[in-house]
Amino acid sequence: MQNIKSYLDQHKERFINELIQLLKMPSVSADSAYAQDVLNTAEAFATSLKEAGCDLVEICETQGYPIVYGEKIIDKDLPTVLVYGHYDVQPPDPIDLWHSPPFDPVIKKTELHPDGAIYARGASDDKGQVYMHVKALEFMVANNVLPCNVKFMIEGEEEVGSESLSAFVKENHSKLKNDIILISDTGMIANDIPSITTGLRGLSYVEVEVTGPNRDLHSGLYGGAVANPINILAKMIASLHDENNHITIPGFYDKVEELTREEREAMEKAPFELDAYKSALDIDDVYGEASYSTNERNSIRPTLDVNGIWGGYTGEGAKTVIASKACAKISMRLVPHQDWKEITELFITHFEKIAPAGVKVKVTPHHGGESYVTPIDSVGYQAASKAYETTFGKVPVPKRNGGSIPIVPLFEKELGTKSILMGFGLDSNAIHSPNEHFGVWNFLKGIETIPYFYKYYTELLG
């Protein structure tokens, strides 16, 4: 596969331009105003799979947005790799914090990305990383070096909980049959420190609503005499952590996996510069659960965070009211052995219990998923490690990720196969935030590395 670099040199401008066209499509699954754009993006990915060499491509209808399926079967006796990704993206808000329009991609050179980075919503999460796999397939087919079978499953609802994917997987065991699942929806430590994600946290996402009086009230006439839902909600949320930033929900930690001293010491060996971390975020200090390091807090420990909070008057000028209602969205990241449905019930019970008289509380569960760990002694991990070592010139570091991909444990449960998480983005890519971007170097490095995974995986299986 030595000609991969020359193939990249010959076609890289086309690859980048094709990705830019995909990034112009505002495939925001959370907002129905973008529904047609999401459908158009599915069509675009289907076309790209056909052009890359898939012999069969289908746009599979679901209760929500369609799933794009493609396959290239060269020999049914050979192993099959199933590539998973998503074509939907997060909402771009807040728009005014973007340095350039979120769906008008631009390439900017920075100190971290001297070859340039593509700035656009979805550049890193996940269009850019899915498209690496499409172009890797194109190279392997064009040069007749595809060593095994490959299938693609690209969904359009990952950013809203993958609700339709679960039913699709359960109903299509035969179609999706594989030996290993390959996913690039994660990142690595640095461009000169490749890493492979070996663990993901689970997730429980809820929305809470606190209601007081039956209408907004004059704060002068009623202030101090009735419960203010915004004040109450703020106090309730504040009480969910103690002085050590330990979550106060009874039973929350009962099943949390505690890592051994040896495992924690191994994690400390991963390169990490606290000052650089703080500088990149423009913060004076880090914050979190006592007795744990920053890397432990954001990977092996469970968390509870408010993702949004609203109520009352937020327009220009003043309006002296006591709001009738206050709301918040809350996510809890979970670690191995914590069941997201059980945690959701614990939250509901506790939140309703701590509500004072004078208000009503409603908790609406949204979506969730279990945590996941990939063993580093598996054939899939070893193949990925060799692939990175071939193109980066060094052995990658195994790393647990603080994020969640709820469908990964579902895949193992339903399809009986492990997932390998080969991400090429960086923590600084600002996914889910304004000014999301993906380095051109990272995009091309992914295309270069992925074919070696196929090569080594097939060889290691014998």
C-alpha positions in Angstrom: 0.0 0.0 0.0 3.0 2.3 -0.5 1.1 4.2 -3.2 -1.4 5.6 -0.7 0.6 8.8 -0.3 0.9 9.4 -4.0 -2.8 8.8 -4.4 -3.5 11.3 -1.7 -1.1 13.9 -3.3 -2.9 13.4 -6.6 -6.5 13.6 -5.3 -6.3 15.6 -2.0 -7.7 18.8 -3.4 -10.7 16.9 -4.8 -11.2 15.1 -1.5 -11.2 18.4 0.4 -13.5 20.1 -2.1 -15.9 17.2 -1.9 -16.0 17.4 1.9 -16.6 21.1 1.7 -19.7 20.5 -0.4 -21.0 18.1 2.2 -20.3 20.6 5.0 -22.4 23.2 3.2 -25.5 21.1 3.8 -27.1 22.1 7.2 -28.1 18.6 8.2 -29.3 19.6 11.7 -31.4 16.7 12.9 -32.6 18.5 16.1 -34.5 21.2 14.1 -37.3 20.3 11.8 -36.6 23.5 9.8 -33.6 21.6 8.3 -35.5 18.4 7.5 -35.0 18.6 3.7 -31.3 19.4 4.2 -30.9 16.3 6.3 -32.5 14.2 3.6 -30.4 15.9 0.9 -27.3 15.0 2.9 -28.3 11.4 3.0 -28.6 11.4 -0.7 -25.1 13.0 -1.1 -23.5 10.3 1.1 -25.2 7.6 -0.9 -23.8 9.1 -4.1 -20.3 9.3 -2.6 -20.5 5.6 -1.6 -21.4 4.6 -5.1 -18.6 6.6 -6.6 -16.1 5.2 -4.1 -16.8 1.6 -5.2 -19.7 0.2 -3.2 -21.6 -2.4 -5.3 -24.8 -1.9 -3.3 -26.1 1.4 -1.8 -29.5 1.9 -0.2 -31.2 4.7 1.5 -33.1 2.8 4.2 -36.2 4.5 5.5 -36.9 4.6 9.3 -39.4 6.2 11.6 -37.0 9.2 11.6 -34.3 10.2 9.2 -33.0 7.5 6.8 -29.9 5.3 7.2 -27.4 5.2 4.3 -26.2 1.6 3.8 -23.5 0.5 1.4 -21.4 -2.6 0.8 -18.5 -3.9 -1.1 -18.4 -7.7 -0.8 -15.4 -9.3 -2.6 -15.5 -12.7 -1.0 -18.0 -14.0 1.5 -15.3 -16.2 3.1 -13.3 -13.1 4.0 -13.8 -11.0 7.1 -16.3 -8.1 7.0 -15.7 -4.6 8.5 -18.8 -2.5 9.3 -18.1 1.2 9.2 -20.5 3.3 11.3 -20.8 7.1 11.2 -23.5 9.9 11.1 -24.3 12.6 8.6 -26.4 14.8 11.0 -24.8 17.6 12.9 -25.4 19.7 16.0 -27.3 23.0 15.8 -24.9 25.8 15.1 -26.1 28.1 17.9 -24.9 30.6 19.1 -24.4 31.9 15.6 -22.8 35.2 16.7 -19.8 33.4 18.3 -18.8 31.9 14.9 -15.9 33.6 13.2 -17.3 32.5 9.9 -20.7 31.2 8.9 -21.2 27.6 10.2 -22.4 26.2 6.8 -20.0 28.2 4.6 -16.8 26.3 5.1 -13.5 28.1 5.1 -9.9 26.9 5.5 -7.7 28.8 7.9 -4.1 28.2 8.8 -3.3 28.3 12.5 -0.3 27.4 14.7 -1.8 24.1 15.5 -2.9 23.5 11.9 -0.1 24.9 9.6 -1.7 23.0 6.7 -5.0 24.6 7.4 -8.2 23.5 9.2 -11.7 23.4 7.7 -14.1 25.5 9.8 -17.7 24.4 9.6 -20.4 22.7 11.6 -19.9 18.9 11.2 -16.2 19.3 10.0 -15.0 17.0 12.7 -18.2 15.6 14.1 -18.8 13.6 12.1 -18.9 14.4 8.3 -15.2 14.9 8.0 -14.3 11.7 9.8 -17.0 9.6 8.0 -15.7 10.9 4.7 -12.2 9.6 5.5 -13.6 6.1 5.3 -15.4 6.8 2.0 -12.2 8.1 0.5 -10.1 5.2 2.0 -12.5 2.8 0.3 -12.1 4.7 -3.0 -8.3 4.3 -2.7 -8.5 0.5 -1.9 -11.0 -0.2 -4.7 -9.2 1.9 -7.3 -5.9 0.3 -6.5 -7.3 -3.2 -6.1 -6.0 -3.5 -2.5 -9.2 -4.0 -0.6 -8.3 -7.2 1.5 -11.8 -7.9 2.9 -15.4 -7.0 2.7 -16.7 -3.7 3.9 -20.2 -2.4 4.8 -21.3 1.2 5.7 -24.1 2.3 8.0 -24.3 6.1 8.2 -27.3 7.4 10.2 -29.0 10.8 10.5 -30.1 10.9 14.1 -26.9 10.5 16.2 -27.1 14.0 17.5 -30.7 13.4 18.8 -30.2 10.0 20.4 -30.1 7.5 17.5 -33.7 6.5 18.2 -34.4 4.9 14.8 -31.0 3.1 14.6 -31.9 0.7 17.4 -34.9 -0.7 15.6 -32.9 -0.8 12.3 -30.1 -2.8 13.9 -32.5 -5.2 15.5 -34.4 -5.8 12.3 -31.3 -6.2 10.1 -29.0 -8.6 11.7 -28.2 -10.4 8.5 -27.6 -7.2 6.5 -25.3 -5.8 9.1 -23.5 -9.1 9.9 -19.8 -8.3 10.4 -16.6 -9.3 12.2 -15.6 -5.9 13.5 -17.1 -2.4 13.6 -15.0 0.6 12.8 -15.9 4.1 14.0 -14.3 7.5 13.7 -16.4 9.7 15.9 -13.7 10.3 18.6 -10.3 12.0 18.7 -6.7 11.5 19.6 -4.4 13.2 22.1 -2.3 15.2 19.6 -1.1 15.1 16.0 2.3 13.8 17.3 0.7 11.6 19.9 -1.7 9.2 18.2 -4.2 7.5 20.5 -7.0 5.0 20.3 -10.2 5.4 22.3 -10.7 2.3 24.4 -13.7 3.5 26.6 -16.8 5.7 26.3 -19.0 7.0 29.1 -22.7 6.3 29.1 -25.4 9.0 29.1 -28.6 9.9 30.8 -30.3 13.1 29.4 -33.3 14.7 31.1 -35.3 17.9 31.0 -36.7 19.4 34.2 -39.6 21.8 34.7 -40.5 23.7 37.9 -43.8 25.5 37.9 -45.1 27.9 40.6 -48.0 30.3 40.1 -50.4 29.8 37.2 -49.1 32.9 35.5 -46.2 35.4 35.5 -46.6 37.7 38.5 -45.6 41.3 39.3 -42.5 41.0 41.4 -43.4 44.0 43.5 -46.9 42.8 44.4 -46.0 39.1 44.9 -42.2 39.0 45.5 -41.4 37.3 48.8 -44.9 35.9 49.1 -44.9 33.1 46.5 -42.2 30.6 45.4 -40.1 31.9 42.5 -39.6 28.9 40.1 -36.3 30.3 38.8 -34.9 30.8 42.3 -36.1 27.3 43.3 -34.7 25.6 40.3 -31.3 27.3 40.8 -31.3 26.0 44.4 -32.3 22.5 43.4 -29.7 22.3 40.8 -27.0 23.7 43.1 -27.9 21.0 45.7 -27.0 18.2 43.2 -23.3 18.6 44.0 -21.7 18.9 47.5 -18.7 20.9 48.5 -16.4 18.3 46.9 -18.3 18.3 43.6 -19.6 14.9 44.5 -23.1 14.2 43.1 -25.6 14.0 45.9 -28.3 11.7 44.3 -28.7 8.7 46.6 -27.4 5.5 45.0 -25.8 7.4 42.1 -22.3 5.9 42.8 -23.4 2.4 44.0 -22.2 0.7 40.8 -19.4 3.0 39.7 -16.3 1.0 38.7 -13.3 2.1 40.7 -10.0 1.7 38.9 -7.1 0.2 40.7 -4.1 2.3 41.7 -2.1 0.6 38.9 -4.7 1.6 36.3 -4.8 5.2 37.5 -1.0 5.3 37.4 -1.1 4.1 33.8 -3.5 6.8 32.9 -1.1 9.4 34.4 1.5 8.4 31.8 -0.5 9.9 29.0 0.9 13.3 27.9 -1.0 16.1 29.5 -0.1 19.7 30.2 -2.4 21.4 32.6 -1.2 24.9 31.9 -1.8 24.4 28.2 -5.2 22.9 28.9 -6.2 26.0 31.0 -4.7 28.4 28.4 -6.7 26.8 25.5 -9.9 27.3 27.4 -9.0 30.7 28.8 -9.7 29.6 32.4 -7.7 30.3 35.6 -8.1 26.9 37.1 -9.7 23.5 36.5 -12.8 22.4 38.5 -14.3 19.1 39.4 -14.6 16.2 41.8 -12.1 16.3 44.6 -9.3 13.7 44.7 -9.3 13.1 40.9 -7.1 14.5 38.2 -8.5 16.4 35.2 -8.0 13.4 32.9 -9.8 11.2 35.4 -12.6 13.6 35.9 -13.4 13.7 32.2 -13.1 10.0 31.4 -13.5 7.5 34.3 -15.7 9.5 36.7 -19.5 10.1 36.3 -20.7 13.7 35.9 -23.8 15.8 36.1 -24.0 19.0 34.1 -26.7 21.6 33.2 -26.8 22.0 29.4 -29.3 24.8 29.3 -31.5 26.8 31.7 -34.3 29.2 31.0 -37.3 31.0 32.5 -38.8 34.5 32.9 -38.0 37.5 30.9 -34.7 37.5 28.8 -35.4 40.2 26.3 -34.0 43.7 26.1 -34.5 46.0 29.0 -36.3 45.1 32.2 -39.5 43.4 33.0 -40.2 42.9 36.7 -41.9 39.5 36.9 -41.9 36.3 38.9 -42.0 33.7 36.1 -44.6 31.0 36.3 -42.1 28.4 35.1 -38.4 27.6 34.9 -36.7 24.8 33.0 -33.4 23.1 32.5 -31.8 20.4 30.4 -29.4 18.1 32.4 -27.0 15.4 31.2 -25.3 12.8 33.3 -22.2 11.0 31.9 -21.9 7.5 33.3 -19.1 4.9 33.7 -19.0 1.1 33.4 -21.7 -0.7 35.4 -24.0 2.3 35.7 -27.3 1.6 34.0 -28.6 4.7 32.3 -32.3 3.8 32.9 -31.6 3.1 36.6 -29.7 6.4 36.9 -32.6 8.3 35.2 -35.0 6.9 37.8 -32.7 7.8 40.7 -32.6 11.3 39.4 -36.3 11.6 39.0 -37.0 10.3 42.5 -34.4 12.6 44.0 -35.4 15.7 42.1 -39.0 15.4 42.9 -38.2 14.8 46.6 -36.1 17.9 47.0 -38.7 20.2 45.5 -40.1 22.5 48.2 -43.8 23.1 48.8 -45.3 25.8 46.5 -43.9 24.4 43.2 -44.6 21.4 41.0 -41.8 19.5 39.4 -41.9 17.5 36.1 -38.9 15.5 34.9 -38.9 14.3 31.2 -36.3 11.7 30.3 -34.9 12.1 26.8 -32.3 9.6 25.7 -29.4 7.7 27.1 -27.0 4.8 26.6 -24.5 2.6 28.4 -20.7 3.0 28.7 -18.3 0.9 26.7 -14.8 -0.5 27.0 -12.7 -2.1 24.2 -10.0 -4.6 25.4 -6.6 -3.7 24.1 -5.6 -7.3 23.6 -8.2 -7.8 20.9 -7.3 -8.4 17.2 -9.2 -5.3 16.2 -7.3 -3.1 18.7 -4.0 -4.6 17.6 -4.8 -4.0 13.9 -5.6 -0.4 14.7 -2.5 0.1 16.7 -0.3 -1.3 13.9 -2.1 1.0 11.4 -1.3 4.1 13.5 2.2 3.0 14.0 2.7 2.5 10.3 1.6 6.1 9.4 2.5 8.0 12.5 5.7 6.3 13.2 4.9 5.6 16.8 2.7 3.2 18.9 -0.7 4.9 19.8 -1.7 5.4 23.4 -4.9 3.7 24.6 -7.2 6.4 26.0 -10.6 6.5 27.6 -13.0 9.1 26.2 -15.4 11.2 28.3 -18.0 11.4 25.5 -20.8 9.0 24.7 -21.8 7.0 21.7 -24.8 5.1 23.0 -25.2 2.9 20.0 -21.7 1.2 20.5 -22.9 -1.1 23.3 -26.1 -1.7 21.3 -24.0 -2.9 18.4 -22.2 -5.5 20.6 -25.5 -6.6 22.2 -27.4 -7.0 18.9 -24.6 -7.9 16.4 -22.2 -9.7 18.8 -19.1 -7.8 17.6 -16.7 -5.3 19.1 -16.2 -1.7 17.9 -12.8 -0.1 17.3 -12.8 3.7 17.8 -10.2 5.2 15.4 -10.6 9.0 15.8 -8.4 11.5 14.1 -9.8 14.7 15.5 -8.4 16.8 18.4 -10.0 17.9 21.7 -9.5 21.5 20.4 -11.7 20.9 17.3 -14.6 22.6 19.1 -17.2 20.0 18.3 -20.7 21.0 19.4 -19.4 24.5 19.8 -19.0 27.6 17.6 -16.0 27.4 15.2 -15.9 23.7 14.9 -13.0 22.7 12.7 -11.0 19.7 11.4 -7.4 19.9 10.4 -6.7 19.2 6.7 -3.6 17.2 7.9 -5.9 15.1 10.2 -8.4 14.5 7.4 -5.7 13.2 5.0 -3.9 11.3 7.7 -7.1 9.4 8.4 -7.5 8.4 4.8 -3.9 7.3 4.8 -4.2 5.2 8.0 -7.6 3.5 7.6 -6.5 1.2 4.7 -3.8 -0.2 6.9 -6.4 -1.2 9.5 -8.1 -3.4 6.8 -4.7 -4.9 5.8 -3.5 -5.8 9.4 -6.9 -6.9 10.6 -7.3 -9.4 7.7 -3.7 -10.6 8.2 -4.0 -11.0 12.0 -7.2 -13.1 11.5 -5.1 -15.4 9.2 
